[in-house]
Amino acid sequence: MGKMLHGLFLIMLICACQSTKKMNNENQNNEPPLERITTMKPLSGGINVSSPPVFIYKTNGDYYNNVPVIMNNDRTAIVSYPAPTDLSYGGKLRLPTRLVDGYLLDNRGIGPNVAFLSYTYQEYSKMKEAPSMEELMSHIISKYPLTVYHTCGRWRDYTDIVPQLNELIEKEYMQK
């Protein structure tokens, strides 16, 4: 019975993860290289409890320690950025979680319009206040950092998210 429940749960997770979006980094006009993420449907049919989406991704560089911001669709303006106090919780930095095969699990609330700043989490979290918009814009090191991303349901859909996502990735349910 336990294996059957595990199998059903795995099938539900597979259905929750949207198809891979691969980014074309040979983008001549600096335009977004792919479509937007499609809307997710909750896995459970119960009461609609608010829960953030699960976002896993790969990047075209090592931005693991760099502060993410969200840009508009044209990548000409920052529309969302963290306060320095937003980068830690319980005394720990909210860095992404490393998964298998080079994937990262977002712990900050990024999306497909993410860009990364030259500030590290450590540096930024020690600031008394966020830099000015001009300063933030001047510290963008990559406007198109994502190479692959998936939305995989909501956090509430998982009982032990890291091993469950790793299992999906290892079984190649995520197209590469």
C-alpha angles and dihedrals in degrees: 000000000000092000090049092052090046090052093049091049091050091051090051091052092048090054090048095055111085121223118281118269111210117201123223106223093189091081110153100190098043088245123148104277098218150017126289124265113273120239117269125227117217115255095221123067093210131097111327101248116187111251130156120250120259109242122187123179152159126225137210091238142017103284095146093122097034122105114249125221130181119239132198118261092267091051090231099115140029110241099178134023134163128255110236089252091057093069097072137046126188091358093304128107114248095232118161117272115247114235131183123288093027096296121143126208112220116236097171107058103259126160142188092294093058121139127182129232127216088240114100121224089250095052096043095045090058093056117108091223139359116277120255118276090254090052092048092049091050090054097055108122098177129019094180106035101144121097098168133009139171135187109216109189121275132314090250089062092071133072095188106009104187098053091040093052091044089053091052091049094046092050087053095238085140108074111234 
